[in-house]
């Protein structure tokens, strides 16, 4: 099951239409209670949890996260990497980019440049 949790209703509908076995969700608690989800596609939208706490709880459930981010300068990128979130889509993007990311996770070699930035 792929959960879609973005702050963009048009994107939600497009993703739901184009990604098999997906569901749009609107509440973070639903994600934390979901038993069958294995992928979460999300943006950095405000909710009752802060980003790091929420993503920790999601990752604790072994849910793979694909983050849609504005750019590489987002401060939450460091926390995401620390939590083992290695699948990022940076704006601008196409629905096909997200479909590919759902099918094939990002290899470490592609995200190592972000990790290296924070190690130095």
N, C-alpha and C positions, 0 to 999 in steps of 0.2 A: 504494500500500500504506500502510495506517495501522497503526503500531505502538503497542501499549498497554503502558505500563511504569509501573504504579502499585503501591503497597504494600497494595492492598485486593483480595483475591481475588474478592469478590462484585462489586465495581465492574468488575474485569477481565472477568468473565464477562458481565455486563450490556452492557458496551461492545462486546465481541466479538460478542455476539448481535445488537446493534442497529446496528452500523456495518459497512457492506459493505466487503469487501476489507480486513479487519483481522486482526491477529494479536497475541496476548498474548506478550510477551517477559519474561524474568526476569533476564537478564544484560546489563549495559551493553555488554560487548564485542560481543554479537550486533548491537546497534543500530549500533555503529560499523563493523561489517563488512557490514551489509545494503546491497544494491545498488539495490533497487527502492523503498525507503521514501521517501515524500514528506511524511508527517505523523507526528509523535510526540506521543502524549498521555501526559503524565507527571506524577507527583507528586514532591515533594522527598524521595525516599527515599534512605537511605544506601546508598552503593556504594563501590567501591574508588577512584573518582575524586571529587574535590571538585566541587561543583555547577558552579562557573564553568568549570573545566577540561573537565568532561564536556560541558556545553552548548556550549562553544566548538567542541569536536570535532564535535558533532552539527550545529551551524549551518554549520561549514566544509564539510559534505557537502550543504549546501543543503536540509536537512530542516527543514520548518516545525514549530515546537513549539507545542503547546497545553499550558500549565501549569495544573494544578489546585492551587490554593493555599487555605490556611485563611482568610486575610484579606489586606487591603491593607498590613498592617504587616510582612509577612515581609521580612527584610533582603535575601534573594536577589532580590527584585523589581528592585532597582537594577541588579544584574548582568544579569538577564534583559533588561531594557530596553536596556542597553548592547550586548548581543549580538543585538539585533534581534528579540527574542521579544516580540510584542505581543498574543498571544492568551492571555488568562487567564480562568479560571473560578474564582470564589471560592465557597467553601462558605457556605451550602447551595446545592445545584444539583440539577437533574434531568438525566437522560440526554438528554432532548431539547435542553437547553442545549448540551451537548457536541456533539450531532449538528449543530446549527445552526452551531456554531463550526468544525467540520470543513468544512462546506459553504461558509461565508463567513468570511473572515478579518476581524479587527477593523480598522476604519478608524483612521488616525492620530488623527483628531479625538477618538475615544473614549479613547485612551490618553495623549493629550497632557497631561492633568492629572497623571499619574504622572511623566512626564518633566519637566514644569515644576517639580515638587516638588524634584527632584534638581538642577535647573539653578540654583535660587535658593539 
